[in-house]
């Protein structure tokens, strides 16, 4: 509770006193308690991995990686495992994420993710693969999995799938720190630079993503004076460096380009954003990328252009609440209120985070 009062002393003079101060204090105190439990769990997981590493690598050569935590992530991303299994196992062991949180990152059920993790561990055991520090020659083969892991750790911090707070700042900060170390280790790796840029550009908006009462604020409605403009400048410069290194076709470089578009003073050029998502879809694929492209097309050419693209994703993303929320918004803009209400209700049934649920409930009340 004391920590909650400290936060109030910092924020209320700047943001104003919330409508229900007592409830705000109670919710903040609960969030602080949850964060402390997560940190303790993460420390316990790290201690277990450290013990395993100590047994396996007593006579190993000195690692080329200057950060112990990043070193462990590289060690977990063993090329004998399938790429998705490497990332999932590392997120579970070192990222501080629960099996359910890892499952949501991959858009699968917790049961399916638990089985995937068990299969990965079984393969490590039966194949006699040792948990050992990577050599310098090992780094390139593991780089893509490490980048994917850092990206998903940041994603869980930026748009949390569990807990009361929409943003888990400690996860965002740790992902950014580790990516900085990786960029120092590989200064000419364009995708690492682009990933750091992407994180900084997104993180620059975190203070404006919720209002004083903790309610979700959409990007178009955010107070840009609360954005971290130093982080935006650094992220934009990193995008330029990545492009100068010939990394314009990498998936993180394309996403960082899109993030830069959103920082334009007059708002993004949605035609350019839609084109970038088109290229990203060709390079990376995936239904979530296709959904983002559909949103950009709707913003560039109207909701009637984006809605058919979203409808085509219904089979792959029926269990993804953001698909139904995005469809609902387009239907609302087209004046199809009954269909919009049904889509919002479906999104609400799937959404788990209380901040997102409150936003969807507010939309439903507005339609009613």
C-alpha positions in Angstrom: 0.0 0.0 0.0 2.9 2.4 0.8 4.2 2.0 -2.8 0.7 2.9 -4.2 0.8 6.2 -2.2 4.3 6.9 -3.5 3.0 6.4 -7.1 0.0 8.7 -6.3 2.3 11.4 -5.1 4.2 11.2 -8.4 1.3 11.0 -10.8 -1.6 12.9 -9.3 0.1 16.3 -9.5 0.9 15.7 -13.1 -2.2 13.8 -14.3 -4.9 15.0 -11.9 -6.7 13.2 -9.1 -8.7 10.3 -10.4 -12.5 10.2 -10.0 -12.3 7.5 -7.3 -9.0 8.0 -5.4 -9.6 5.1 -2.9 -10.3 2.6 -5.7 -7.2 3.9 -7.6 -5.0 3.4 -4.5 -6.4 -0.2 -4.0 -5.9 -1.2 -7.7 -2.4 0.3 -7.8 -1.5 -1.6 -4.6 -2.8 -4.8 -6.0 -0.7 -4.3 -9.2 2.4 -3.6 -7.2 1.8 -6.9 -5.2 1.4 -8.8 -8.4 4.6 -7.3 -9.9 6.5 -8.3 -6.8 5.2 -11.9 -7.0 6.2 -12.0 -10.7 9.7 -10.8 -9.9 10.1 -13.4 -7.2 8.9 -16.1 -9.6 11.3 -14.9 -12.3 14.2 -15.0 -9.8 13.4 -18.5 -8.8 13.2 -19.7 -12.5 16.5 -18.0 -13.2 18.1 -19.6 -10.1 17.1 -23.0 -11.4 18.5 -22.3 -14.8 21.7 -21.0 -13.3 22.1 -24.2 -11.2 21.7 -26.3 -14.4 24.2 -24.2 -16.2 26.7 -24.5 -13.4 26.5 -28.3 -13.6 26.7 -28.5 -17.3 29.4 -25.9 -18.2 32.0 -26.1 -15.4 34.7 -26.6 -17.9 33.2 -24.5 -20.8 35.1 -21.7 -22.5 34.4 -18.0 -21.6 31.2 -16.8 -23.3 31.4 -14.1 -25.9 28.1 -12.6 -24.6 28.7 -9.8 -22.0 25.3 -10.1 -20.3 24.4 -13.2 -18.2 20.7 -13.1 -18.9 21.2 -12.7 -22.7 23.8 -15.5 -22.5 21.2 -17.8 -21.0 18.6 -16.9 -23.7 21.2 -17.8 -26.4 21.9 -21.0 -24.5 18.2 -21.9 -24.5 17.7 -21.2 -28.2 19.4 -24.5 -29.2 19.2 -25.2 -33.0 18.3 -28.8 -32.3 14.8 -27.6 -31.3 12.2 -26.3 -33.7 12.2 -22.4 -33.8 8.8 -22.0 -32.1 9.8 -24.5 -29.4 13.1 -22.6 -28.7 11.2 -19.3 -28.3 8.5 -20.9 -26.1 10.9 -22.7 -23.9 13.0 -19.6 -23.4 10.0 -17.4 -22.6 8.8 -19.9 -20.0 12.2 -20.4 -18.4 13.7 -16.9 -18.5 11.1 -14.4 -19.7 9.1 -14.7 -16.5 6.0 -15.6 -18.5 3.5 -18.3 -17.4 2.5 -21.1 -19.7 -0.8 -19.4 -20.3 0.9 -16.1 -21.2 3.3 -17.9 -23.6 0.3 -19.7 -25.1 -1.5 -16.4 -25.8 1.7 -15.1 -27.5 1.5 -18.0 -29.9 -2.4 -17.9 -30.2 -2.7 -21.5 -29.0 -4.4 -23.0 -25.9 -2.5 -23.4 -22.6 -2.9 -27.1 -22.9 -1.3 -27.2 -26.4 1.5 -25.0 -25.2 2.1 -27.2 -22.2 2.4 -30.2 -24.5 4.8 -28.3 -26.8 7.0 -27.4 -23.9 7.0 -30.9 -22.6 8.0 -32.2 -26.1 10.9 -29.7 -26.3 12.2 -30.7 -22.8 11.8 -34.4 -23.7 13.8 -33.9 -26.9 16.6 -32.2 -25.0 16.8 -35.1 -22.5 16.5 -38.0 -24.9 18.9 -36.5 -27.5 21.5 -35.9 -24.7 21.7 -32.2 -25.7 23.7 -30.4 -23.0 22.7 -27.0 -21.7 25.9 -25.1 -22.4 27.1 -21.6 -23.1 27.1 -20.7 -26.8 30.4 -20.1 -28.6 30.9 -17.1 -30.9 30.4 -19.4 -33.9 27.0 -20.4 -32.5 25.5 -16.9 -32.3 24.3 -16.5 -35.9 22.3 -19.7 -36.0 20.5 -18.7 -32.8 20.1 -15.0 -33.5 16.6 -15.1 -35.1 15.2 -17.1 -32.1 16.8 -14.7 -29.6 15.3 -11.7 -31.5 11.8 -13.4 -31.5 12.1 -14.2 -27.8 13.0 -10.6 -26.9 10.2 -9.3 -29.2 7.6 -11.5 -27.4 8.8 -10.6 -23.9 8.4 -6.9 -24.9 5.0 -7.6 -26.4 3.7 -9.2 -23.2 5.0 -6.2 -21.3 3.5 -3.6 -23.7 0.1 -5.3 -24.0 -0.2 -7.6 -21.0 -2.5 -10.6 -21.2 -2.7 -11.0 -17.4 -2.9 -8.8 -14.3 -4.7 -5.5 -13.8 -2.2 -3.2 -15.6 -2.2 -2.9 -19.3 1.5 -2.3 -19.4 4.1 -4.3 -17.4 6.9 -1.8 -17.4 9.5 -4.1 -15.9 9.1 -6.5 -18.8 9.4 -3.7 -21.4 12.4 -2.3 -19.7 14.2 -5.6 -19.5 13.5 -6.5 -23.1 14.8 -3.1 -24.2 17.9 -3.5 -22.0 18.7 -7.0 -23.4 18.2 -5.8 -27.0 20.6 -2.9 -26.4 23.2 -5.5 -25.3 22.5 -7.5 -28.4 23.0 -4.5 -30.6 26.3 -3.7 -28.9 27.3 -7.3 -29.5 26.2 -7.3 -33.1 26.4 -3.6 -34.2 26.0 -4.4 -37.9 22.9 -6.7 -37.5 20.1 -4.7 -39.1 17.3 -6.7 -37.6 18.6 -6.3 -34.1 18.8 -2.5 -34.6 15.3 -2.5 -36.1 13.9 -4.5 -33.1 15.4 -2.0 -30.7 13.9 0.8 -32.7 10.5 -0.9 -32.7 10.5 -1.4 -28.9 11.5 2.2 -28.3 8.9 3.6 -30.6 6.1 1.6 -29.0 7.4 2.2 -25.5 7.5 5.9 -26.1 3.6 5.9 -26.0 3.1 3.9 -22.9 2.2 6.7 -20.5 -0.5 7.9 -22.9 -2.1 4.5 -23.4 -4.3 4.7 -20.3 -5.9 7.7 -18.7 -5.7 8.8 -15.0 -8.4 6.1 -14.1 -6.5 3.4 -16.0 -8.9 3.2 -18.9 -7.6 2.3 -22.4 -6.9 5.3 -24.8 -6.8 4.4 -28.5 -3.7 5.7 -30.4 -5.7 8.3 -32.4 -7.0 9.8 -29.1 -3.7 9.8 -27.1 -2.2 13.0 -25.8 1.0 13.3 -27.8 2.6 15.6 -25.3 2.9 12.6 -23.0 4.9 10.6 -25.5 8.6 10.2 -24.9 10.0 12.2 -27.8 13.6 11.3 -26.9 12.8 7.6 -27.4 11.0 8.5 -30.7 14.1 10.3 -31.9 16.4 7.4 -31.0 14.1 4.8 -32.5 13.8 6.8 -35.8 17.6 7.1 -36.0 17.9 3.3 -35.4 15.5 2.7 -38.3 17.7 4.8 -40.5 20.8 2.8 -39.5 19.0 -0.5 -40.2 18.0 0.7 -43.6 21.5 1.9 -44.3 22.7 -1.6 -43.6 20.4 -3.0 -46.2 17.9 -4.4 -43.7 14.7 -2.9 -45.2 13.3 -6.3 -46.1 13.5 -7.7 -42.6 10.2 -8.2 -40.6 11.3 -6.0 -37.7 12.5 -3.3 -40.0 9.1 -3.2 -41.7 7.3 -3.0 -38.4 9.7 -0.3 -37.2 8.9 1.7 -40.4 5.2 1.4 -39.6 5.9 2.5 -36.0 7.7 5.6 -37.3 4.7 6.4 -39.5 2.5 6.6 -36.4 4.8 9.3 -34.9 4.2 11.7 -37.7 2.8 15.0 -36.4 -0.2 14.9 -38.7 -0.8 11.1 -38.2 0.3 8.2 -40.3 -0.1 8.0 -44.1 -2.4 5.0 -44.1 -1.7 4.1 -47.7 2.0 3.8 -46.8 1.2 1.7 -43.7 -1.1 -0.6 -45.7 1.7 -1.0 -48.3 4.2 -1.9 -45.6 1.9 -4.5 -44.1 1.4 -5.9 -47.6 5.2 -6.4 -47.9 5.4 -7.8 -44.4 2.7 -10.3 -45.2 4.6 -11.5 -48.2 7.8 -11.9 -46.1 6.5 -13.1 -42.8 2.9 -14.2 -43.4 0.5 -15.0 -40.6 -3.1 -14.1 -39.8 -2.3 -11.4 -37.3 -0.2 -9.5 -39.9 -3.1 -10.0 -42.3 -5.5 -8.5 -39.7 -3.2 -5.4 -39.2 -3.1 -5.0 -43.0 -6.9 -5.1 -43.1 -7.1 -2.4 -40.5 -4.7 -0.2 -42.4 -6.7 -0.8 -45.6 -9.8 0.3 -43.8 -8.2 3.4 -42.5 -6.8 4.3 -46.0 -9.8 3.4 -48.2 -12.8 3.1 -45.8 -14.4 0.4 -43.6 -16.1 -1.2 -46.6 -12.6 -2.0 -48.1 -11.3 -3.5 -44.9 -14.3 -5.6 -43.7 -14.0 -8.3 -46.4 -10.4 -8.8 -45.6 -11.2 -9.3 -41.9 -14.1 -11.6 -42.7 -11.7 -13.8 -44.7 -9.7 -14.3 -41.4 -12.7 -15.6 -39.4 -11.6 -19.2 -39.6 -8.0 -18.7 -38.5 -8.6 -16.0 -35.8 -12.1 -16.8 -34.5 -10.6 -17.2 -31.0 -8.7 -13.9 -31.2 -10.6 -11.1 -29.5 -8.8 -8.3 -31.5 -10.3 -9.6 -34.8 -13.8 -9.3 -33.4 -13.1 -5.9 -31.8 -11.7 -4.6 -35.1 -14.7 -6.0 -37.1 -17.0 -4.4 -34.6 -15.4 -1.0 -35.1 -15.8 -1.2 -38.9 -19.4 -2.3 -38.6 -20.0 0.6 -36.2 -18.5 3.0 -38.7 -20.7 1.6 -41.4 -23.8 2.1 -39.3 -24.5 -1.6 -38.9 -25.2 -1.3 -35.2 -26.7 -4.7 -34.5 -23.8 -6.6 -36.2 -21.3 -4.3 -34.4 -22.9 -5.2 -31.1 -22.7 -8.9 -31.8 -19.0 -8.5 -32.7 -18.2 -6.5 -29.6 -20.0 -9.2 -27.5 -17.9 -11.9 -29.1 -14.7 -9.9 -28.4 -15.8 -9.4 -24.8 -16.4 -13.1 -24.4 -12.8 -13.8 -25.5 -11.0 -10.8 -23.9 -9.4 -11.6 -20.5 -7.6 -8.4 -19.5 -9.8 -6.1 -17.4 -8.6 -2.9 -19.1 -9.6 -4.3 -22.5 -12.9 -5.7 -21.2 -13.8 -2.3 -19.8 -13.1 -0.7 -23.2 -15.3 -3.2 -25.0 -18.1 -2.8 -22.4 -17.9 1.0 -22.9 -18.3 0.5 -26.7 -21.3 -1.7 -26.2 -23.0 0.9 -23.9 -22.3 3.5 -26.6 -24.0 1.4 -29.2 -27.0 0.8 -26.9 
